[in-house]
Amino acid sequence: MLDSTYSQKRIIKNTLFLYLRMFLTMGVGLYTSRVVLKVLGVDDYGLYNVIGGIVVLLSIISNSMTTATQRFITYELGKGNMEHVNRVFSMSMIAHFIICGVILLLGETIGLWYVINQLNIPEGRETAAMWVYQMSLIAVFIRLIQSPYNASIIAYERMSFYAYISIIDVILKLAIVFVLLISPIDKLIQYSILILSVHIFIYLINRHYCNKNFKTCKFHFEIDKAYFKNLFSYLGWNLVGATASLGTQQAGSLIINKYLTVAVNAAYGVSAQVSGAINAFVGNFQVAFTPQLIKLFSQNRMDEFWKLSKTSALLSYFLLFILAFPVCINIDYILDIWLVEVPEYSSVFCQLLILYMLIDAAQAPLWIGINATGNIKVYEIWLSSILLLNIPFSILVLSLGWEPYWVLVVRVLLNFITAVIRCIHVKWQFNFPIKQYFFEVVIHILAVSLVMILIWYVLSKYITYHTFFGLCANVIMYLVLGVVITYILGIGSKEREYLKKFVLNKIIQR
């Protein structure tokens, strides 16, 4: 059984490791994106993103398998059954090899046909596009085979190793940038080959670590029909939701390419980089608390499950909001400093994607709770039905000649509808205290957000800046305001008292 205090300390410790990882990966990632955009040029950068989008459509199978494997391993770890943990790992490996065959079939038929016949590829870049596609497809295979190892590392909460391996990953990608700067050969082709090499290297390290440290990661060829059925049932329905979620995300890029140009795809790719970097802050925290939520659910400790869910929802949202708010209001200036050439629509794309992620951040504990039950059929059916509406609505707005950002406006509106229905679903499925969630989470979120927007509206009339140091001062001011307003309006008296004691203890210890 998990001790509550120990669980909180474990979450804090793991979060700190993940933030160490995040700060370095975000900094290096933003720098490499800037240089890669400059070296490849807008057209090649947009081409890489749109082709990568097709491969991501195929990799949803890999992501679904990772989610399914992590859920089953974590659930069995919560029950303390090591034999079942090893059984889940072994059968998930078998399933992953089966899925590799499916991806190969889809990738070299439907996917290849789309690249050759449907993509808007600049003249003379057909060969480079094919290289990018094939290298990206192989990278999906590597990530798929690596999934059970990643799932085990997270389930065992070895976040220090998870952080270190990510740091190695970004350092290698930084090295790729310098190779591109001096290389005389086709830079797009070389970039795709080198990125694949990094994936292979990281896979080998993860596999070695898991085999050495976790006895449950020793592969044994065995098929328990009951477990295999449950695993594939969960995978199948999770795949439905993942297809809708990632599919609509990448479909936006493909639809933009169909109706517009690769330059707009470049703007879409830039916005994904910015929003992804910001989302990494809250994503690290969510990775830290997910295993704890699943283990509490497996032990039927529902009171503690609810308390952790409430705290996690608030912290997920506020961690993202406090960082995203100053970025959103200064996005044009930030992009001008970051990029040599800013693709049109980049700023509004960034703002809309951040709004989309804020909705998801507050809902993270709810979908984690649904996944913990293992009963996701009804949830994935209605979720997918709503998310897939993105495709026809996006086609409609672009065919009517509306601005490209309406593709993301549609995504935000449908995501809000999804959030409302998700709240109803968790109430129905396992009697989640949704009234408490509204008054103790949603109201606090709205209060902080509206007050911050009002403060910005008033101050923007009196405060202007035209220098880099002015930008820094502006960002710091809103970061501080965000922390203060969150402390006053965003958390309850118990949380404020806990933070006071925590800070005082740290000061006394020093």
N, C-alpha and C positions, 0 to 999 in steps of 0.2 A: 504493500500500500504506500501511496505517496504522502509524505508529510507536507502540510500546507506551507509552512514556513520555508521548508527546503525547496518546495516548488517555486516559491516566489524568488528565492535567492538564485535558483538555477536559471529562471527566466531572465533575471537581471544580468547574471554572469554571461549567459549566452548572447543576450542582446548587445552587451559591450563588445564581445568578440565580433559579432556581426556588423556593428557600427565601425569597428576598425577596418573590417573588410570593405565596407561600403564607402568610407571616405576615400580610400586609395583607389578603389575601382571606379568610383564616380569621377574623381579628378583625372585619372588617366583616360577613362572612357571619353570624357568630354574633349580632352586634348586630342586623342587619336581620331575622334570623329571630325574634328576641325581640320586636321591635317589630311585625313583620307578624302574629305570633301574637296580640299584644295588640290591634292595630287590627282585624284580621279577625274575631277571636274563634275559639274552639275549633272550632265547627261549620264555619265558612267555611274555616278553615285546613285542616281535615281534608278538606273537599270539594275544595279546590284540589289537595291531594296525591293523592287517589284519582283525580280526573280526569286529572291530570298523569301518573298511573301508566298509564292507558290509552294516552296519547300516547307514553309511553316504550316501550310495547310495539310501537308502530309505528316508533319511531326506532331500534330495533335494526337495521333495514336501513341506516340512516345510519351507525351505529357500525361495522357490519360493513364497509361500503364504506371508511370511514376506515382501518380496520385493514388491509384488503387493499391499498389504495393506498399506505399508508405502508410496508408490507412490500416491495412491488415497487419503489417508488422508492428505498428505502434499499438494497435488494439490488443494484440497478443502479448506484447511486452507489458502493457498495463495489467494484464492478468497474470504475468509471471510465468507463462508457459513457453519455455525456450525451445522445446521440441516442435511446437506448432510454428514458432517464429522461423525456424530453419526450413520447415515444410513450405511455408508461404514464400520464402526466398527462393527455394529451389524450383517451385512450380512457376513462380513469376519469371525466372530465367527461361524456362521452357516456353512460356507464353511469349516472351520477348523475341525469341528466335522465330517463332511462328509469325509474329507480326512483322518481323523483318522481311519475310517473304511477301507478305501482303503489300508492304510499302514499295518493295522493288517492282512488283507487278503494276501498282498504281502509278509509280513515278516514271516508269519507262513506257507507259502507254498513254494514259489520260494526261498526266503532267507534261510529258514530252510533246504530245500533240498540241497542248495549249501554248507552250513556249514557241514552237515552230510556226503555228498558224494564227494565233490570236494576239500575241503580245505586240505592242507598238515599239519595235526595236529600231534605234537609229541605223541608218544605212551604213554598212561596213562593220557593224559590231555583232553580227550574227554568230561568228565563231567564238568571240569572247563570251557572249550570252550563254552559249552551249557549255563552255568550260565552267562558268559560274554555276549553272544549273546542276551539272554532274558532281562537282565538288561539294555543293550544298546538300545534294541528295546523300552522298556518302557520309557527310557530317551528321545527317539525321540517323543513319544506321548506328554510328558510334554513340550518339547520345542515347539511343534506344537501349543498346546493350549496357550502357553505364547506369541506366535508371535504377535498377535494384540496389546498386551500391550507394547511389545518392540517397535513396529512400532509407536505407539502413543507417547512414551517417546522421540523417536528421532525426530518425526515430530514436536512436540512441543518444541524441542531443550532444553529439560531438562537434559543437559549433566552432571550437577553436581550429580544428583541422579544416572544417568547411570554409572558415575565413582564410586560412593560410593558402589553401589550394586555389581559392579565387584570386588571391593576390598574385600567385604565380601565373595564373591565367592572364591577368591584365598586363603583367610585366612582359610576358611573351608577345602579347598583342601590341604593346608599345614598341618592342623590338621590330615587329613587322613594319611599323610606320617608317622607321629609319631605313629599313631595307628598301621600301618603296621609293624613298627619296633619292636613292643612289642607283637604283636598278634601271638598266637600259631597255629591258623587255616590256611587253604589254603589262601594264600595272594592274589592270582589272583581273586578268587571268592569274597573275602571280599572287595577288591579294587573296583570291579564292583558294588557291593551293596552300598558301601559308596558314590561313585560318583553319583549314582542315587539319593540317599538321598539329596545330595547337590542340584541337579537339582530341586527336589520337593520344597525344602525350598526357593530357589531363585524365583521360580514361584509364590509362595504364597506372598512373599514380593512385587513383581512387580504388582501383581493383586490388592493388598490392596492399594498401592500408586496411581495407575491409577484411581481406583474407588473413592478415596478420593479427588484427585486433578483435574480430567478432567471430566466435565459433559458429554462430548462426548463418554466416555468409559462406560456409563450405557447401559447394553445390553437390547434391545427390539427385540422381535421376529417379524420380518417383512421381506418380500421379495419384493423388487422393481425389476421387471423383467428386466428393461433396465439396471439398475446398476449391477444386478446379472450377466447379460449376459456380460457386459463390464469387470467385475471383473474376471469372469471365462475365458473369451477370453484372457485377459492379462495374467492370471495365466497359462493358457494352453501353450501359446507361450513362456512365461518366463520359464516354466517347461522344455520345449524342450531344451532351452539354458543351463539351470542349470544342466539338465541331462548330456548333453555333457561335460560341464566344470568339474563338480564334479565327474561325472562318469569316465572320462578319468583319473582324478587325482587318484581316488581310484582303477581304473582298473589297473593302473601301479603297485600298491601294490599287487593286486591279481595275475597279470601276473607274477610278480617276484616270488611270492609264488609258482606258478604253475611250473615254470621252474627251480627255485633255492631253497633257504632254508629260514626259518624264521629268520636266522641271518642277511640275506640281508634285510628282512623286518624291522628288528630292525634299520639298517642303514637308511632305508627310513624314519622310524619314527623319528629318531634323527634329520635328515635333515629338516623334517617338523617342529619340535620344534624350531630349530635355525632360519630358514627362517620365521616362523610365529612370533617369538619374534621381529625380525628386522622389519618385515612388519607392526607390531603393531604401530610403530611410524607414518608411513604415513597413516595407516588405521584410526587412530584417527583423523587426519586432514580431511580425506575424509568424515568421518561421520559428521564432523562439517560443511562442506560446501555443502553437498548433499541437505539438506532441502532448503538452500538458492537458489541453482540452480533451483530446481523444482518450487519454489514459483515465481522466476523471470520469468521462462518460462510460468507459468500459467497466469501471468499478462502481457505477451507479451512484456516484457522489454528486447528485444533481444540484444541491444548494451551493456547493463549491464551484460546480460547473457554471452556474448562473453568475456568481460573483466575478469569476475570472472572465466570463464573456462580457459582462458590463464594463469592467475595467479595460479589457482589451479593445473593445469597440471605441471607447472614449480616447484612449491613448493612440490607437491606430489613426483616428481621424485628426486629432490635434497635432500629432507629430507631422502628419502630412500638411495640414492646413497652415501651421505656423511657418513652415518652410516654403510652401507653394505660394502663399499670398504675396510676399514681396517680389517673388519671381514673376507672377502674373501681372502686377501693376507696373513692372519695369522691363517687361519682356522685350520690347523693341530695342532698348538700349543694350540689354544683355546680349541679344543676338548680334547686334552690330559689333560689339567688342569681341565676341566669341568667334564669329565666322568672318572669313575674308569676303565672301559673297553670300548674302542672305537670300534664299529663295523666297519668292512671293508667297504670301499666305502662311508663312512659318509661324508668325506670332499668334494669329488667331487659332491655328491648329493646336499650338501648345496650350493655350488657355482652355480650349474645349476638352482636350484630353485630360488635363489636370482636374477639371470639374467632374469628368467621368470617373476618375480614380478616387476623388473624394467621396462620391456616393458609395463606391465599392469598399472603401476603407472602413466606414462605419458599419458595414454589413458583414465584414469578414468572419466574426465569431458565429454568425447565423449559418452561413454555408458550411463552415467547418463542423458545426453541430449536426447539420443534415448529413454530411459525409460520414461522421462518426457513427451514425445509426446503421449505416450499410444499406438502408432502404431508400434508394434515390430514384426509383423508377418514375413516380408521379412528378417529382421535383424536376427531373431532367426533361420530361416531356413538355411541361408548360414553359419552363425556362427557354428551351430551344425554340419553341413556337414563337415566343416574343422576340428573341434575339435575331432570328432569321428574317424578321420583318425589315431589318436594316437593309438587306439586299434590294428588295423591290422599291423601298422608299428612297434609297440612295440613287438608284437608276432613274427614278421618277424626277427627283429634284434636279439632277444633272441634265436629263433629257429636256426639261423645261427651260434650261439655260440659267438656272440659279447658280450663285457663287459656289465654288468647291467646298467652302467651310460648312455648307448645309449637310454634307455627308456626316460630319461629326456632330452637328446639332441633332440630327436624327438619332445618332447613337446615344447621346446624353439623355434625350427625352425617353427613349425606350428603356434605358438603364434605370431611370427613375421609376418607371412603371414596374419594372422587374423588382426593385427594392421594396415597393409597397406590397406586392403579391408575396414576396419571400417572407415578409413579416407574418402574413396570414398563414402561410404554409407551416412555419415552425411552431406556431400556436396550435395548429391542427395535428401536426405529426408527433410532437413529444411535450405538449403543454408548456411551451416556453412562455415565461411571464412577459408577454408582449406589452402589457400596459406599463409595467415597470420600465421596460426598454424604452418606451416612448417618453415617459416623464423623466427618467434618470439618464438617458443617453441622447435622444433626439432633441429634446428641449434645450439641453445644455449646448449641443452642437449648433442649433439655430441661433441661440443667444450670442455665443462667441462670434459666429460668422457675421451676423447682422451688425453687431457693434463695431467690428473691425472694418466692415465696408463703410459704415457711417463715418467713422473716424477718418478713413482715407478720403472720402468724398469732401469732407470739410477741409482737411489739411492740404489736399491737392490744389485748392484755390489760392493757397498762400505760400506753399513750398515748391520751388522749382530748382533744377540743377542741370548743369551742362558739362560736368566733368566726371571722370572716373571716381574721384574721391567723393563727389556728391552722391553718386550711385551707391557707393559703399555705406555712406552715412545713412542714406534713405533705407537701405536693406536692413542695416543694424537697428535703426529706429523701429521698423515694423516687426522685426524679430522680437525685440524687447517688449513692444506693445502686445504682441501675440501671446507671449509667455505670461505677462501680467493679467491680461483679460481672461486667458484660460484659467489661471489660478483663481481669479475672483468669481467667474461665471461658469467655467467649464467643468469643475469638479466639486464634489460634495465636501461637507465639513470633515468627514472621516479621512478622506484622501488628503485634504489640506493639512490635517493634524499629522498624518503619517509622513508627509513630505517635510514638515517642520522638524519632526524628530530625526528623520533621516539626515537632513542637512546639518542639524546641530550635532549629531553623533559624529559625523565626518569632521566637523570643525574641532570638536573636543579631542578626537583621536589624533589630530595633527598637532 
